Amino acid sequence: MVKPARLALPLLLLLSSTGLGASQDKSTPTPGVAATTSQPAPESKPAPYDGRLERLSEILGSVHYLRNLCLKDGEDTWRKAMENLISMEAGNEQARKERLTAAFNRGYRSFASVYATCTAQAVAAEEKYRNEGATLATEITARFGN
C-alpha cells in the first residue's frame, strides 16, 4: 500500500488550482472512470483512511463532471488523477479498486442527474467540492502520511 503522502500532494495541487472562470455549455461530458481488471490478488486489511479516500474519489468524480460541463474545451485532468490514485493506492487489490471506482462514478453521476447545462450553481458546486477535496487531501496527508 502506498503512503497517502505520495498521492495527496498532486491531488491537493489539482484541487486547489484556479476555478472555472467563464462557464460555457457543453453537451457531451466525458464519461467516468472505467473499472480495470487485473489478476486477482489477496485482499489486504482496509487502510484506516479508506473512508476518506472514497470520499475524495467521489469528489474527483463530481469535479470531473462539473468542469467538463462548464468548460468550453473539456479536460481529462480529473479522470487521470483518479486513475493515478487508484493505481498508487489500490495496486492489485481488486475490491479496493472497485470501491474507489464506484465512488468516482457515484460523484460523477450525482451531478449528471442534476445538471445538464452549466449554471451559476454548477460553478459554485465545483468550487465547493474542489475546496472540500483540497481540505480532505491535506487531512489525509497530515494524519496518515509520513
URMO-V968030 format. One record per backbone hydrogen bond with DSSP energy under -0.5 kcal/mol. CO is the residue of the C=O (numbers start at 1). NH is the residue of the N-H. E is the energy in kcal/mol with one decimal. If there is no record, write none. Layout:
# URMO-V968030
CO,NH,E / CO,NH,E
This chain:
# URMO-V968030
3,6,-1.4 / 3,7,-0.7 / 4,8,-2.4 / 5,9,-1.1 / 7,11,-1.3 / 8,12,-3.2 / 9,13,-2.4 / 10,14,-2.0 / 11,15,-3.1 / 12,16,-1.9 / 14,17,-1.3 / 27,29,-0.6 / 47,50,-1.8 / 49,53,-2.4 / 50,54,-2.5 / 51,55,-1.9 / 52,56,-2.5 / 53,57,-2.1 / 54,58,-2.2 / 55,59,-2.3 / 56,60,-2.4 / 57,61,-2.0 / 58,62,-2.1 / 59,63,-2.9 / 60,64,-2.4 / 61,65,-2.1 / 62,66,-2.7 / 63,67,-2.7 / 64,68,-1.8 / 65,69,-1.9 / 66,70,-2.0 / 67,71,-2.1 / 70,24,-3.5 / 72,74,-0.6 / 76,80,-2.3 / 77,81,-2.2 / 78,82,-1.9 / 79,83,-2.4 / 80,84,-2.4 / 81,85,-2.2 / 82,86,-2.7 / 83,87,-2.5 / 84,88,-2.8 / 85,89,-2.8 / 86,90,-2.4 / 86,91,-0.9 / 87,91,-0.7 / 88,2,-0.8 / 90,93,-2.7 / 92,94,-1.1 / 93,97,-2.3 / 94,98,-2.5 / 95,99,-2.1 / 96,100,-2.5 / 97,101,-2.7 / 98,102,-2.6 / 99,103,-2.0 / 100,104,-2.2 / 101,105,-2.7 / 102,106,-2.3 / 103,107,-2.2 / 104,108,-2.3 / 105,109,-2.9 / 106,110,-2.1 / 107,111,-1.2 / 108,112,-1.8 / 109,113,-1.9 / 111,114,-0.8 / 111,115,-3.1 / 114,116,-0.6 / 119,123,-2.1 / 120,124,-2.3 / 121,125,-2.6 / 122,126,-2.4 / 123,127,-2.1 / 124,128,-2.5 / 125,129,-2.8 / 126,130,-2.4 / 127,131,-2.4 / 128,132,-2.4 / 129,133,-2.7 / 130,134,-2.3 / 131,135,-2.2 / 132,136,-2.6 / 133,137,-2.8 / 134,138,-2.1 / 135,139,-2.5 / 136,140,-2.7 / 137,141,-2.2 / 138,142,-2.8 / 139,143,-2.6 / 140,144,-2.7 / 140,145,-0.6 / 141,145,-1.7
